Amino acid sequence: MDRTMLQQHLAMAERHVALGEHHLAKQEALIAELDRDGHDTADALKLLATMRATQRLHLQDRNRLLAELAH
């Protein structure tokens, strides 16, 4: 993959990481609200775990692209 393509993929990966952080924060706030109001949070916590796993993949992808660009 050429440098321009790597940079484009990196920009997309950075957007995914930023959006993921936003979604994680919203989900965590929602869980806190549900818990505060006495609602069951089991499903929301399962979704949060999935979202965190996805975020780890986004971070790994971004880090891989950064490493490729560094060479």
Buried (B, 14 or more C-beta within 10 A) or exposed (E): EEEEEBEEBBEBBBEBBEEBEEBBEEBBEBBEEBEEEEEEBEEBBEBBEEBEEBBEEBBEBBEEBEEEEEE
